[in-house]
Amino acid sequence: MSLLKKVTEFAHSPQGRKVLDQAKKYASDPKNKEKIDQVVHKLFGKGGKSH
């Protein structure tokens, strides 16, 4: 089974939906959104360019 298929099945399971709801709540907090943006910029550089 491919990784993508496993992830998709998990996302559709009750446990996966619970985790996704928690992630959405976390990401909606302005402080947490700033932390997420900082990590994205560290990983991909400013302007969203991938290396």
mmCIF file as gemmi writes it, N, C-alpha and C atoms, coordinates in Angstrom:
data_model
loop_
_atom_site.group_PDB
_atom_site.id
_atom_site.type_symbol
_atom_site.label_atom_id
_atom_site.label_alt_id
_atom_site.label_comp_id
_atom_site.label_asym_id
_atom_site.label_entity_id
_atom_site.label_seq_id
_atom_site.pdbx_PDB_ins_code
_atom_site.Cartn_x
_atom_site.Cartn_y
_atom_site.Cartn_z
_atom_site.occupancy
_atom_site.B_iso_or_equiv
_atom_site.pdbx_formal_charge
_atom_site.auth_seq_id
_atom_site.auth_asym_id
_atom_site.pdbx_PDB_model_num
ATOM 1 N N . MET Axp A 1 ? 0.855 -1.183 0 1 0 ? 1 A 1
ATOM 2 C CA . MET Axp A 1 ? 0 0 0 1 0 ? 1 A 1
ATOM 3 C C . MET Axp A 1 ? 0.893 1.236 0 1 0 ? 1 A 1
ATOM 4 N N . SER Axp A 2 ? 0.567 2.185 -0.843 1 0 ? 2 A 1
ATOM 5 C CA . SER Axp A 2 ? 1.375 3.403 -0.938 1 0 ? 2 A 1
ATOM 6 C C . SER Axp A 2 ? 1.149 4.298 0.281 1 0 ? 2 A 1
ATOM 7 N N . LEU Axp A 3 ? 2.131 5.12 0.55 1 0 ? 3 A 1
ATOM 8 C CA . LEU Axp A 3 ? 2.047 6.044 1.673 1 0 ? 3 A 1
ATOM 9 C C . LEU Axp A 3 ? 0.87 7 1.504 1 0 ? 3 A 1
ATOM 10 N N . LEU Axp A 4 ? 0.683 7.495 0.297 1 0 ? 4 A 1
ATOM 11 C CA . LEU Axp A 4 ? -0.411 8.432 0.055 1 0 ? 4 A 1
ATOM 12 C C . LEU Axp A 4 ? -1.761 7.784 0.345 1 0 ? 4 A 1
ATOM 13 N N . LYS Axp A 5 ? -1.919 6.533 -0.049 1 0 ? 5 A 1
ATOM 14 C CA . LYS Axp A 5 ? -3.18 5.837 0.204 1 0 ? 5 A 1
ATOM 15 C C . LYS Axp A 5 ? -3.397 5.664 1.708 1 0 ? 5 A 1
ATOM 16 N N . LYS Axp A 6 ? -2.331 5.334 2.439 1 0 ? 6 A 1
ATOM 17 C CA . LYS Axp A 6 ? -2.445 5.19 3.896 1 0 ? 6 A 1
ATOM 18 C C . LYS Axp A 6 ? -2.844 6.504 4.548 1 0 ? 6 A 1
ATOM 19 N N . VAL Axp A 7 ? -2.228 7.589 4.097 1 0 ? 7 A 1
ATOM 20 C CA . VAL Axp A 7 ? -2.546 8.913 4.649 1 0 ? 7 A 1
ATOM 21 C C . VAL Axp A 7 ? -3.999 9.271 4.348 1 0 ? 7 A 1
ATOM 22 N N . THR Axp A 8 ? -4.434 8.996 3.138 1 0 ? 8 A 1
ATOM 23 C CA . THR Axp A 8 ? -5.812 9.291 2.74 1 0 ? 8 A 1
ATOM 24 C C . THR Axp A 8 ? -6.8 8.495 3.588 1 0 ? 8 A 1
ATOM 25 N N . GLU Axp A 9 ? -6.519 7.215 3.781 1 0 ? 9 A 1
ATOM 26 C CA . GLU Axp A 9 ? -7.416 6.391 4.6 1 0 ? 9 A 1
ATOM 27 C C . GLU Axp A 9 ? -7.458 6.9 6.039 1 0 ? 9 A 1
ATOM 28 N N . PHE Axp A 10 ? -6.311 7.281 6.575 1 0 ? 10 A 1
ATOM 29 C CA . PHE Axp A 10 ? -6.275 7.815 7.934 1 0 ? 10 A 1
ATOM 30 C C . PHE Axp A 10 ? -7.091 9.102 8.028 1 0 ? 10 A 1
ATOM 31 N N . ALA Axp A 11 ? -6.953 9.965 7.04 1 0 ? 11 A 1
ATOM 32 C CA . ALA Axp A 11 ? -7.672 11.249 7.062 1 0 ? 11 A 1
ATOM 33 C C . ALA Axp A 11 ? -9.178 11.046 7.054 1 0 ? 11 A 1
ATOM 34 N N . HIS Axp A 12 ? -9.638 9.964 6.467 1 0 ? 12 A 1
ATOM 35 C CA . HIS Axp A 12 ? -11.08 9.706 6.402 1 0 ? 12 A 1
ATOM 36 C C . HIS Axp A 12 ? -11.599 8.909 7.601 1 0 ? 12 A 1
ATOM 37 N N . SER Axp A 13 ? -10.712 8.42 8.446 1 0 ? 13 A 1
ATOM 38 C CA . SER Axp A 13 ? -11.124 7.659 9.624 1 0 ? 13 A 1
ATOM 39 C C . SER Axp A 13 ? -11.577 8.627 10.721 1 0 ? 13 A 1
ATOM 40 N N . PRO Axp A 14 ? -12.347 8.132 11.69 1 0 ? 14 A 1
ATOM 41 C CA . PRO Axp A 14 ? -12.756 9.006 12.81 1 0 ? 14 A 1
ATOM 42 C C . PRO Axp A 14 ? -11.56 9.615 13.546 1 0 ? 14 A 1
ATOM 43 N N . GLN Axp A 15 ? -10.521 8.823 13.78 1 0 ? 15 A 1
ATOM 44 C CA . GLN Axp A 15 ? -9.33 9.34 14.467 1 0 ? 15 A 1
ATOM 45 C C . GLN Axp A 15 ? -8.646 10.402 13.61 1 0 ? 15 A 1
ATOM 46 N N . GLY Axp A 16 ? -8.57 10.176 12.307 1 0 ? 16 A 1
ATOM 47 C CA . GLY Axp A 16 ? -7.949 11.141 11.403 1 0 ? 16 A 1
ATOM 48 C C . GLY Axp A 16 ? -8.71 12.449 11.364 1 0 ? 16 A 1
ATOM 49 N N . ARG Axp A 17 ? -10.04 12.36 11.347 1 0 ? 17 A 1
ATOM 50 C CA . ARG Axp A 17 ? -10.853 13.585 11.349 1 0 ? 17 A 1
ATOM 51 C C . ARG Axp A 17 ? -10.636 14.376 12.637 1 0 ? 17 A 1
ATOM 52 N N . LYS Axp A 18 ? -10.486 13.655 13.744 1 0 ? 18 A 1
ATOM 53 C CA . LYS Axp A 18 ? -10.244 14.326 15.03 1 0 ? 18 A 1
ATOM 54 C C . LYS Axp A 18 ? -8.906 15.074 14.985 1 0 ? 18 A 1
ATOM 55 N N . VAL Axp A 19 ? -7.882 14.418 14.456 1 0 ? 19 A 1
ATOM 56 C CA . VAL Axp A 19 ? -6.56 15.048 14.36 1 0 ? 19 A 1
ATOM 57 C C . VAL Axp A 19 ? -6.618 16.267 13.435 1 0 ? 19 A 1
ATOM 58 N N . LEU Axp A 20 ? -7.321 16.141 12.305 1 0 ? 20 A 1
ATOM 59 C CA . LEU Axp A 20 ? -7.439 17.268 11.375 1 0 ? 20 A 1
ATOM 60 C C . LEU Axp A 20 ? -8.172 18.443 12.016 1 0 ? 20 A 1
ATOM 61 N N . ASP Axp A 21 ? -9.221 18.158 12.783 1 0 ? 21 A 1
ATOM 62 C CA . ASP Axp A 21 ? -9.94 19.231 13.485 1 0 ? 21 A 1
ATOM 63 C C . ASP Axp A 21 ? -9.025 19.937 14.481 1 0 ? 21 A 1
ATOM 64 N N . GLN Axp A 22 ? -8.212 19.162 15.213 1 0 ? 22 A 1
ATOM 65 C CA . GLN Axp A 22 ? -7.282 19.761 16.167 1 0 ? 22 A 1
ATOM 66 C C . GLN Axp A 22 ? -6.252 20.622 15.444 1 0 ? 22 A 1
ATOM 67 N N . ALA Axp A 23 ? -5.776 20.151 14.303 1 0 ? 23 A 1
ATOM 68 C CA . ALA Axp A 23 ? -4.787 20.915 13.533 1 0 ? 23 A 1
ATOM 69 C C . ALA Axp A 23 ? -5.385 22.22 13.027 1 0 ? 23 A 1
ATOM 70 N N . LYS Axp A 24 ? -6.64 22.179 12.588 1 0 ? 24 A 1
ATOM 71 C CA . LYS Axp A 24 ? -7.304 23.403 12.114 1 0 ? 24 A 1
ATOM 72 C C . LYS Axp A 24 ? -7.454 24.412 13.246 1 0 ? 24 A 1
ATOM 73 N N . LYS Axp A 25 ? -7.826 23.934 14.429 1 0 ? 25 A 1
ATOM 74 C CA . LYS Axp A 25 ? -7.954 24.83 15.582 1 0 ? 25 A 1
ATOM 75 C C . LYS Axp A 25 ? -6.601 25.453 15.93 1 0 ? 25 A 1
ATOM 76 N N . TYR Axp A 26 ? -5.557 24.627 15.932 1 0 ? 26 A 1
ATOM 77 C CA . TYR Axp A 26 ? -4.212 25.114 16.239 1 0 ? 26 A 1
ATOM 78 C C . TYR Axp A 26 ? -3.785 26.161 15.223 1 0 ? 26 A 1
ATOM 79 N N . ALA Axp A 27 ? -4.013 25.882 13.952 1 0 ? 27 A 1
ATOM 80 C CA . ALA Axp A 27 ? -3.561 26.775 12.887 1 0 ? 27 A 1
ATOM 81 C C . ALA Axp A 27 ? -4.359 28.078 12.845 1 0 ? 27 A 1
ATOM 82 N N . SER Axp A 28 ? -5.571 28.075 13.387 1 0 ? 28 A 1
ATOM 83 C CA . SER Axp A 28 ? -6.391 29.29 13.338 1 0 ? 28 A 1
ATOM 84 C C . SER Axp A 28 ? -5.964 30.316 14.382 1 0 ? 28 A 1
ATOM 85 N N . ASP Axp A 29 ? -5.2 29.907 15.389 1 0 ? 29 A 1
ATOM 86 C CA . ASP Axp A 29 ? -4.703 30.835 16.407 1 0 ? 29 A 1
ATOM 87 C C . ASP Axp A 29 ? -3.605 31.704 15.785 1 0 ? 29 A 1
ATOM 88 N N . PRO Axp A 30 ? -3.714 33.031 15.865 1 0 ? 30 A 1
ATOM 89 C CA . PRO Axp A 30 ? -2.718 33.911 15.231 1 0 ? 30 A 1
ATOM 90 C C . PRO Axp A 30 ? -1.278 33.645 15.682 1 0 ? 30 A 1
ATOM 91 N N . LYS Axp A 31 ? -1.076 33.351 16.972 1 0 ? 31 A 1
ATOM 92 C CA . LYS Axp A 31 ? 0.281 33.071 17.458 1 0 ? 31 A 1
ATOM 93 C C . LYS Axp A 31 ? 0.833 31.815 16.797 1 0 ? 31 A 1
ATOM 94 N N . ASN Axp A 32 ? 0.009 30.803 16.723 1 0 ? 32 A 1
ATOM 95 C CA . ASN Axp A 32 ? 0.443 29.546 16.121 1 0 ? 32 A 1
ATOM 96 C C . ASN Axp A 32 ? 0.652 29.701 14.621 1 0 ? 32 A 1
ATOM 97 N N . LYS Axp A 33 ? -0.179 30.517 13.975 1 0 ? 33 A 1
ATOM 98 C CA . LYS Axp A 33 ? -0.024 30.741 12.54 1 0 ? 33 A 1
ATOM 99 C C . LYS Axp A 33 ? 1.333 31.375 12.258 1 0 ? 33 A 1
ATOM 100 N N . GLU Axp A 34 ? 1.75 32.284 13.111 1 0 ? 34 A 1
ATOM 101 C CA . GLU Axp A 34 ? 3.063 32.916 12.931 1 0 ? 34 A 1
ATOM 102 C C . GLU Axp A 34 ? 4.188 31.882 13.08 1 0 ? 34 A 1
ATOM 103 N N . LYS Axp A 35 ? 4.048 30.978 14.048 1 0 ? 35 A 1
ATOM 104 C CA . LYS Axp A 35 ? 5.047 29.917 14.222 1 0 ? 35 A 1
ATOM 105 C C . LYS Axp A 35 ? 5.105 29.031 12.981 1 0 ? 35 A 1
ATOM 106 N N . ILE Axp A 36 ? 3.943 28.682 12.454 1 0 ? 36 A 1
ATOM 107 C CA . ILE Axp A 36 ? 3.876 27.845 11.251 1 0 ? 36 A 1
ATOM 108 C C . ILE Axp A 36 ? 4.539 28.558 10.084 1 0 ? 36 A 1
ATOM 109 N N . ASP Axp A 37 ? 4.252 29.845 9.928 1 0 ? 37 A 1
ATOM 110 C CA . ASP Axp A 37 ? 4.855 30.619 8.839 1 0 ? 37 A 1
ATOM 111 C C . ASP Axp A 37 ? 6.376 30.656 8.961 1 0 ? 37 A 1
ATOM 112 N N . GLN Axp A 38 ? 6.883 30.776 10.187 1 0 ? 38 A 1
ATOM 113 C CA . GLN Axp A 38 ? 8.331 30.795 10.394 1 0 ? 38 A 1
ATOM 114 C C . GLN Axp A 38 ? 8.96 29.476 9.96 1 0 ? 38 A 1
ATOM 115 N N . VAL Axp A 39 ? 8.323 28.364 10.297 1 0 ? 39 A 1
ATOM 116 C CA . VAL Axp A 39 ? 8.848 27.051 9.906 1 0 ? 39 A 1
ATOM 117 C C . VAL Axp A 39 ? 8.818 26.9 8.392 1 0 ? 39 A 1
ATOM 118 N N . VAL Axp A 40 ? 7.738 27.336 7.765 1 0 ? 40 A 1
ATOM 119 C CA . VAL Axp A 40 ? 7.629 27.247 6.309 1 0 ? 40 A 1
ATOM 120 C C . VAL Axp A 40 ? 8.73 28.069 5.65 1 0 ? 40 A 1
ATOM 121 N N . HIS Axp A 41 ? 8.979 29.262 6.177 1 0 ? 41 A 1
ATOM 122 C CA . HIS Axp A 41 ? 10.034 30.111 5.603 1 0 ? 41 A 1
ATOM 123 C C . HIS Axp A 41 ? 11.411 29.491 5.794 1 0 ? 41 A 1
ATOM 124 N N . LYS Axp A 42 ? 11.63 28.835 6.941 1 0 ? 42 A 1
ATOM 125 C CA . LYS Axp A 42 ? 12.913 28.164 7.153 1 0 ? 42 A 1
ATOM 126 C C . LYS Axp A 42 ? 13.09 27.012 6.17 1 0 ? 42 A 1
ATOM 127 N N . LEU Axp A 43 ? 12.023 26.266 5.942 1 0 ? 43 A 1
ATOM 128 C CA . LEU Axp A 43 ? 12.11 25.102 5.06 1 0 ? 43 A 1
ATOM 129 C C . LEU Axp A 43 ? 12.224 25.491 3.59 1 0 ? 43 A 1
ATOM 130 N N . PHE Axp A 44 ? 11.437 26.465 3.177 1 0 ? 44 A 1
ATOM 131 C CA . PHE Axp A 44 ? 11.331 26.781 1.758 1 0 ? 44 A 1
ATOM 132 C C . PHE Axp A 44 ? 11.926 28.126 1.372 1 0 ? 44 A 1
ATOM 133 N N . GLY Axp A 45 ? 12.388 28.872 2.333 1 0 ? 45 A 1
ATOM 134 C CA . GLY Axp A 45 ? 12.941 30.188 2.032 1 0 ? 45 A 1
ATOM 135 C C . GLY Axp A 45 ? 11.828 31.213 1.902 1 0 ? 45 A 1
ATOM 136 N N . LYS Axp A 46 ? 12.217 32.458 1.902 1 0 ? 46 A 1
ATOM 137 C CA . LYS Axp A 46 ? 11.221 33.523 1.78 1 0 ? 46 A 1
ATOM 138 C C . LYS Axp A 46 ? 10.656 33.527 0.372 1 0 ? 46 A 1
ATOM 139 N N . GLY Axp A 47 ? 9.377 33.848 0.271 1 0 ? 47 A 1
ATOM 140 C CA . GLY Axp A 47 ? 8.702 33.875 -1.021 1 0 ? 47 A 1
ATOM 141 C C . GLY Axp A 47 ? 8.185 32.511 -1.45 1 0 ? 47 A 1
ATOM 142 N N . GLY Axp A 48 ? 8.341 31.487 -0.608 1 0 ? 48 A 1
ATOM 143 C CA . GLY Axp A 48 ? 7.78 30.19 -0.893 1 0 ? 48 A 1
ATOM 144 C C . GLY Axp A 48 ? 8.536 29.375 -1.926 1 0 ? 48 A 1
ATOM 145 N N . LYS Axp A 49 ? 9.762 29.788 -2.268 1 0 ? 49 A 1
ATOM 146 C CA . LYS Axp A 49 ? 10.549 29.031 -3.243 1 0 ? 49 A 1
ATOM 147 C C . LYS Axp A 49 ? 11.057 27.751 -2.62 1 0 ? 49 A 1
ATOM 148 N N . SER Axp A 50 ? 10.95 26.66 -3.337 1 0 ? 50 A 1
ATOM 149 C CA . SER Axp A 50 ? 11.525 25.405 -2.836 1 0 ? 50 A 1
ATOM 150 C C . SER Axp A 50 ? 12.899 25.221 -3.436 1 0 ? 50 A 1
ATOM 151 N N . HIS Axp A 51 ? 13.777 24.548 -2.704 1 0 ? 51 A 1
ATOM 152 C CA . HIS Axp A 51 ? 15.156 24.355 -3.15 1 0 ? 51 A 1
ATOM 153 C C . HIS Axp A 51 ? 15.309 23.06 -3.876 1 0 ? 51 A 1
